[in-house]
Amino acid sequence: MRRSRYRKTPTILLVLASMYLLSGCPTDEAEGSRPVAPPEETPPERDSDGDGWTDAEDCAPDDPLVFPEADERCNGEDDDCDGVVPIDETDPDDDGSSGCEGDCDQTSAAVGPGAPERCNGRDDDCDEVVPEDETDEDTDGTPACEGDCDDEDPGVHPAAEDVPCNGVDEDCSGDAAGEVDLDCDQLTFCEGDCEPEESVAHPGGVEVADRLDNDCNGVVDDCSWAVPPRRGRLGPRARSPSSPTHGTASPSGTRWVVRGT
C-alpha cells in the first residue's frame, strides 16, 4: 500500500516552531517580563542651618536666625535677606547709638541716650522730656536755664528794669532794688537811706563837708558852721600858716573862706 507525501507536514510545522522559539525572537510574554530600571531620583537641596530655607535661597546658610522673611533685629545686619540694613540699625552720626537703640536724632552726635541736656529747648538725652528750665513759659524770651528767675512772670527776666522798693527782683540780680542794706548802716534805700552805699550818710547822720548828704535832708554839705557871708563866693582851701583866712573852720580841718569879688 502506498503512503501519501503529505503525512510529513505536521512534523515540519513542529520543527519550524521549535526553531522560532530557539532563535530568541521576543514574544509578548517575553517582552513584558523584562526588568525596567527605576527613574533616577533628584537629591534634596541642602539646608545647612535648618531654618527651612535652602542654602541657595538663604543669604546666611550657616545662621538659623537669618533667612528670607525673618524678623529684623537691632544688630546692624540684614536679617531678612532683602539686601538692606534698616536705617534705624545704623549710627550715621557716630554717637555710639543707633535709632533702634534709642537715638532720637541720628543727625546730631550731641543727641542720644545719656547725652547731657543743653539749654536749647530740646530733648538732648532722648528721654522724651524737654527739661522744664529749658522752656520759656512766660514767653519773655528767656528760659529759666538762661537766668529767668520767675518764668511765670513776663516782667521778670535778666534784661528787665528793677523797680525800687516793690519787693520784686525784676532783673533777677538776686536782690530787690533798694531793699538791701549795702553799707551796713542798718537802713536801706527804701527805708530812707539816701546814700545806700555810704555808711556815713543816712537819716540822722552828722553832716560833714564830704560832698555827701550825710543827714539825708536833701542838701549836700549844708553845715551851719560853713555858711558863708551873704556876699562872696564859697571856696574850700586847706588851712596853712601863711594863708590869710577868715571864717569858720570845719571839724575836718577845712576852712570855708570868703573870696573877694
C-alpha positions as CSV (number, residue, x, y, z in Angstrom):
1,M,0.0,0.0,0.0
2,R,1.4,3.4,-0.9
3,R,1.9,6.3,1.7
4,S,0.9,9.8,1.0
5,R,3.6,12.5,0.8
6,Y,1.5,15.0,2.9
7,R,1.7,13.0,6.1
8,K,5.0,14.6,7.0
9,T,3.5,18.2,7.1
10,P,2.7,18.3,10.9
11,T,6.2,17.2,11.7
12,I,7.7,20.0,9.6
13,L,5.5,22.6,11.3
14,L,6.6,21.5,14.7
15,V,10.2,21.7,13.7
16,L,9.7,25.2,12.4
17,A,8.0,26.4,15.6
18,S,10.8,25.0,17.7
19,M,13.4,26.8,15.7
20,Y,11.5,30.1,16.0
21,L,11.4,29.8,19.8
22,L,15.1,29.0,20.0
23,S,16.0,31.9,17.7
24,G,15.3,34.4,20.6
25,C,12.7,36.5,18.9
26,P,10.7,38.3,21.5
27,T,7.2,37.4,22.2
28,D,4.6,39.5,24.0
29,E,5.1,37.4,27.2
30,A,8.9,37.6,27.0
31,E,8.8,41.4,26.4
32,G,6.6,42.0,29.3
33,S,8.8,40.1,31.7
34,R,12.0,42.1,31.2
35,P,13.1,44.2,34.3
36,V,12.8,48.1,33.9
37,A,15.3,50.4,35.8
38,P,13.5,53.0,38.1
39,P,13.8,56.7,37.2
40,E,16.8,58.5,38.8
41,E,15.8,60.4,41.9
42,T,16.9,64.1,42.3
43,P,18.7,64.6,45.7
44,P,17.1,67.1,48.1
45,E,18.6,70.6,48.3
46,R,20.8,71.3,51.3
47,D,19.6,73.4,54.3
48,S,22.7,73.7,56.3
49,D,21.3,75.8,59.2
50,G,17.9,74.1,59.4
51,D,15.9,77.3,59.1
52,G,13.6,76.0,56.5
53,W,15.3,77.7,53.6
54,T,17.8,76.0,51.3
55,D,21.3,77.2,51.1
56,A,20.6,78.6,47.6
57,E,17.7,80.7,49.0
58,D,19.3,81.7,52.3
59,C,21.7,84.7,52.4
60,A,23.3,83.3,55.5
61,P,23.1,79.5,55.1
62,D,25.0,78.9,58.4
63,D,22.9,81.2,60.6
64,P,19.4,79.9,61.5
65,L,18.3,83.4,62.5
66,V,18.9,84.9,59.1
67,F,16.7,83.9,56.2
68,P,14.1,85.5,53.9
69,E,11.1,87.0,55.8
70,A,13.0,86.7,59.1
71,D,12.3,89.5,61.7
72,E,14.9,92.3,61.7
73,R,16.9,92.6,64.9
74,C,18.8,95.7,66.2
75,N,22.2,94.4,65.1
76,G,23.1,96.4,62.0
77,E,22.7,93.3,59.8
78,D,20.4,92.2,57.0
79,D,18.4,89.6,58.9
80,D,15.6,89.1,56.3
81,C,17.8,88.8,53.3
82,D,16.3,91.7,51.4
83,G,19.7,93.2,50.8
84,V,19.0,96.3,53.0
85,V,20.1,97.1,56.6
86,P,17.4,99.2,58.1
87,I,18.4,102.8,58.8
88,D,17.4,102.6,62.4
89,E,20.0,99.9,62.9
90,T,22.8,102.2,61.7
91,D,24.6,105.0,63.5
92,P,25.1,107.8,60.9
93,D,26.1,110.4,63.4
94,D,28.7,108.2,65.1
95,D,27.5,109.0,68.7
96,G,27.5,105.3,69.7
97,S,23.8,104.8,69.5
98,S,21.6,103.7,66.6
99,G,17.9,104.6,66.2
100,C,16.7,101.2,67.4
101,E,18.9,101.7,70.5
102,G,17.1,104.9,71.4
103,D,18.9,107.7,69.4
104,C,16.1,110.2,68.8
105,D,18.1,112.3,66.4
106,Q,20.5,110.4,64.1
107,T,21.8,113.6,62.5
108,S,23.3,115.1,65.7
109,A,26.1,113.5,67.7
110,A,25.2,115.7,70.6
111,V,21.8,114.0,70.9
112,G,21.4,110.4,72.1
113,P,20.6,108.3,75.2
114,G,22.7,109.6,78.1
115,A,23.7,112.8,76.4
116,P,23.9,115.9,78.7
117,E,21.0,118.3,78.5
118,R,21.8,121.7,77.0
119,C,19.8,124.9,77.4
120,N,18.2,124.7,74.0
121,G,14.6,123.7,74.5
122,R,15.3,120.2,73.0
123,D,15.3,116.6,74.3
124,D,19.0,116.0,74.1
125,D,19.1,112.8,76.2
126,C,16.2,111.2,74.3
127,D,14.1,110.5,77.4
128,E,11.1,112.1,75.6
129,V,11.1,115.0,78.0
130,V,12.3,118.6,77.5
131,P,13.5,119.9,80.8
132,E,11.2,122.5,82.4
133,D,14.0,125.0,82.8
134,E,14.6,125.0,79.0
135,T,11.1,126.2,78.2
136,D,10.0,129.8,78.2
137,E,6.7,129.5,79.9
138,D,6.1,133.3,80.2
139,T,7.3,133.9,76.6
140,D,9.6,136.8,77.7
141,G,12.4,135.5,75.6
142,T,14.4,134.0,78.4
143,P,14.0,130.4,79.8
144,A,15.0,129.6,83.4
145,C,18.2,128.0,82.3
146,E,19.3,131.3,80.8
147,G,18.6,133.2,84.1
148,D,14.9,133.9,84.2
149,C,14.2,133.7,88.0
150,D,10.4,133.7,87.5
151,D,9.3,132.0,84.4
152,E,5.7,132.7,85.1
153,D,6.0,136.5,85.0
154,P,7.0,138.1,81.7
155,G,8.1,141.2,83.6
156,V,10.8,139.4,85.4
157,H,14.0,138.4,83.5
158,P,17.6,139.4,83.4
159,A,17.1,142.3,81.0
160,A,14.1,143.8,82.9
161,E,14.4,147.1,84.8
162,D,14.4,146.6,88.5
163,V,11.8,148.9,90.1
164,P,12.9,150.0,93.6
165,C,11.0,149.2,96.7
166,N,8.3,146.9,95.3
167,G,9.7,143.7,96.8
168,V,10.2,142.2,93.3
169,D,13.6,141.3,91.9
170,E,12.7,142.1,88.3
171,D,16.2,141.9,86.8
172,C,17.0,138.6,88.6
173,S,20.1,140.0,90.2
174,G,19.3,138.2,93.4
175,D,18.1,141.3,95.3
176,A,15.1,143.6,95.0
177,A,16.2,147.1,94.2
178,G,16.6,149.4,97.2
179,E,15.8,146.7,99.8
180,V,19.3,145.7,100.7
181,D,21.4,147.4,103.3
182,L,24.6,147.7,101.2
183,D,26.5,149.9,103.5
184,C,25.6,148.2,106.8
185,D,24.2,151.3,108.4
186,Q,21.0,149.3,109.3
187,L,18.9,151.3,106.8
188,T,18.1,150.5,103.2
189,F,17.3,152.9,100.4
190,C,13.6,152.0,100.7
191,E,13.8,153.0,104.4
192,G,15.2,156.4,103.6
193,D,19.0,155.9,103.2
194,C,19.8,158.5,100.6
195,E,23.3,157.1,100.1
196,P,22.8,153.3,100.3
197,E,26.5,152.7,99.6
198,E,27.9,155.2,102.1
199,S,27.7,154.2,105.8
200,V,28.3,157.8,106.9
201,A,25.2,159.0,105.2
202,H,21.7,158.1,106.4
203,P,18.8,159.8,108.2
204,G,20.1,161.2,111.5
205,G,23.7,161.3,110.3
206,V,26.1,164.1,111.1
207,E,26.7,166.5,108.2
208,V,30.3,167.0,107.3
209,A,31.9,168.6,104.3
210,D,32.5,165.4,102.2
211,R,30.2,166.1,99.2
212,L,27.6,163.7,100.7
213,D,24.2,164.4,102.1
214,N,25.1,162.9,105.4
215,D,21.8,163.5,107.2
216,C,19.7,162.8,104.1
217,N,17.8,166.1,104.2
218,G,18.2,166.6,100.5
219,V,21.1,169.1,100.8
220,V,24.8,168.2,100.3
221,D,27.3,169.7,102.8
222,D,24.7,172.1,104.4
223,C,26.9,172.6,107.6
224,S,25.6,175.5,109.7
225,W,29.2,176.3,110.6
226,A,30.2,176.5,106.9
227,V,27.6,179.0,105.8
228,P,29.4,181.9,104.1
229,P,28.5,185.6,104.5
230,R,25.9,187.0,102.2
231,R,28.4,188.5,99.7
232,G,31.3,186.5,98.3
233,R,31.9,183.1,96.9
234,L,32.4,179.8,98.6
235,G,35.7,178.0,98.2
236,P,37.4,175.5,100.5
237,R,41.1,175.7,100.8
238,A,43.5,173.9,103.1
239,R,44.4,175.9,106.2
240,S,48.1,176.9,106.2
241,P,50.1,179.2,108.5
242,S,50.8,181.6,105.6
243,S,47.4,181.9,104.1
244,P,45.1,184.6,105.3
245,T,41.8,183.2,106.2
246,H,38.7,184.3,107.9
247,G,35.5,182.4,108.5
248,T,34.8,179.2,110.5
249,A,36.9,176.1,110.5
250,S,35.2,172.8,110.0
251,P,35.9,169.7,112.1
252,S,37.8,168.2,109.2
253,G,40.3,171.0,109.2
254,T,38.9,172.6,106.1
255,R,38.2,176.3,106.4
256,W,35.5,177.9,104.4
257,V,36.7,181.4,103.3
258,V,35.2,184.3,101.5
259,R,37.0,185.5,98.5
260,G,36.6,189.0,97.4
261,T,34.6,189.9,94.3
